[in-house]
Structure formats: structure tokens, C-alpha cells
Amino acid sequence: MLMRVILLLSVMTLSACSATGPQFTQLEIPETNKAKVYIYRPWAMLDGAAAPTVQINGKDSFNLSNGGYQVLDLVPGKTLLAVKEGGLLSNWRASPLQISVDLQANKSYFVRLSAELSNAAYVGGVSSVSGQYSWGLVDQQMALTELPKTNKNQ
């Protein structure tokens, strides 16, 4: 019985930390003289309850929930996109990750954050979980297979 309660609380916690906005349906046309940037995070168990902060050129922009996406219209030119630990109670465990992109006007870009579980163990009352984190550009074809499974960050 106790295990069922723990499992139920775990599922409720993880689902509460997922993106809750409208589900992705289609690409948007970039604004004139702007670059359209889709930043998304496919749903994953590893750090599922965490919402790391996305920075644009060193300034905090938004927190990226598990299974979430955000669409931005940015000024063309060299742009530093980074992700780091979120707020005070964030349990995002990855080191800060960043990429530099030379954004072009009237083009779309797709940036994917992933946290993939690579190993988990429970020995003598101590749990150990490890994973691989990635942050980078993906092509439109890959993004269009994953974005429909995400919801807009609110």
C-alpha cells in the first residue's frame, strides 16, 4: 500500500512539473527581419520535475518545463543561447550548457534540450541516477517529429 501511495505522489509531482499550455500544432512564419527560434525539451524521466532557465545573450529569458517548448523572434546576428539551473528549488543537475548561433533573418532554428537516463541503481537504501544532457541545434525534420509531443510553456 505504501508503495502505491509513493508511486501516485511521484506521478503527480512529475505531471505537475510538465508544460501545461497548448500542444504544438504547426510552425510559424518568422517575423520580417527576425529569426524564429523554437526551443524545446522532449519529455524525459531524468530531471523531469526540474525547469532549467534558458538565457539569451546572458539574460534569463524563461524556464523550460519537461515536455515544453517556447517560440521566440530574435534579432539576427551572433546569439548565445544557454541553459542553466533554474530557481531556488530547482533540481536540474546538469552543468550550464551553451551554444553560439549566427541567426539569419527570416529563417527558423530549432534548439533541443534533452536529459536522457543512462544508469540508475538502488543499493542498501541509497539511490544513484546518472544521465546525459545535451543542448544544441537540430534540423527541422527531427524537430517536427518531436515538437508535436510538446506543450507550450506557460
N, C-alpha and C positions, 0 to 999 in steps of 0.2 A: 504494500500500500504506500509506504513512504517513497519508494522508487517512482511510483506513478505520479505522486504529488511533485516530486523533484523534476521529473520529465515534463509535466504540464507547465510548471513555472519556467523551466528553461525555454520551452517553445514559445510561451507568451512573451518572455523577455526578448528573444530574438526577433519575433514578428513585430514587436513594438518598436524596434530599432531599424526596421526596414523603411525604405522610401514609401510614402503613402499617397503621393499625388497621382495624377492621371498617367495611365500607361502610355509608353511611346507608341506613336502610330505612323508618323512619316517625317521625312527630312523637311527642313525649312529652307527657303531660298535665302542666301546671305544678303544682308542689307547692302546697299550700294556703297562701295569703297570700304567695306568691313570684311573681316574674316569670320566665318561661322565656326565655332568650336564646340563640339559635343564632348563633354567629359562624363564618363560613365563608369560604373562599378558593377559587374555581374554579381548576382547573389552568391555568397560563399559562406560556409560554416566558420572558417577561420576568421577571427576578429569580427564576427557577424554583428555583434552589438555595438561595435565602435563606429564612430563617424569622424574620420580624419578631416582636417582642414585643408582645403585647396587654396593655394596662394597664386596670385598672378603678379609677376614682377615684384615679388617680396611683400605684397599686401594680402592679408587674409580676405578671401572672397566669399566662401561658403563651406559648409560641412557636407561631405559626401556620404550619404547613408548607404547601407548594404542594399544592393539591388536598385540603386538610384542613378539618375542622370541629370545633367544640367546643360542648357544650351546658352552659349554666350556669343555676343557680337563684339569682336575686339578690333582695335586699330591695327592695321598691318604693320609689320616690322618684327625685329627680334623680340621675342617674348619668352620670359622664364616662367614655366608652369611647374609648380611644386606641390607636394602633398606632405603633411606633417601631422604629428599627434594633435588630436582635437582639444577640446576644452579640459577643464579641471578633472573631470571624472572619466575622461576618455581612456579606453583600454587598448587603443591601437598600438601595436608593439613594434611596428617597422620603423627603421631609421628614416629620417626625411629623405624623400626621393624627388628628383627634379630632372626636367628636360628643357632644352632651349629650342625654340621653333621659330623659324623665319616665316611668319604668317604673310600670306599674299592676299590682296583684296579680292573679294568676290569668289573665294574658294572656301570649301568646307574641310575641317580637320576633325579627327576622332582620337581622343585620348582615353586610354583604358587603364583603370586601376584594378589590380587583381591581388587576392590573397588566397593562395592555394595550400591546403593542408598537405604536408608531406610526411609527418610522423606524429603519432600520438601513443602514449603509454601510461599505464596506471600501475604503479608498483608500491606496495606497502603503504597505501594511503596518500601517496604523492603522485600527482599527475604531471605529465610533461607533454607539451604540444609544441610542434615546430612547423614552420611553413615557409613558402617562398612568396615574396611580394614583387610585383612588377608595376611599372608606371611608364607608359610610352604611347607613341603613335601607332595606330593600327590602320589598315586600309579600309575603305568604305564597305567592301564586300563582307569582311569579318564583322565590322561594327553592325551592319544591317542584319546579321544573324543573331546578335546578342542584344541590341537595343530594344527590340520588341518584348523582351522579357524583363525590362526595367520600368520603373515608375519615376516620374519627375520628383525631385527633391522639393519639399515644401518649406 
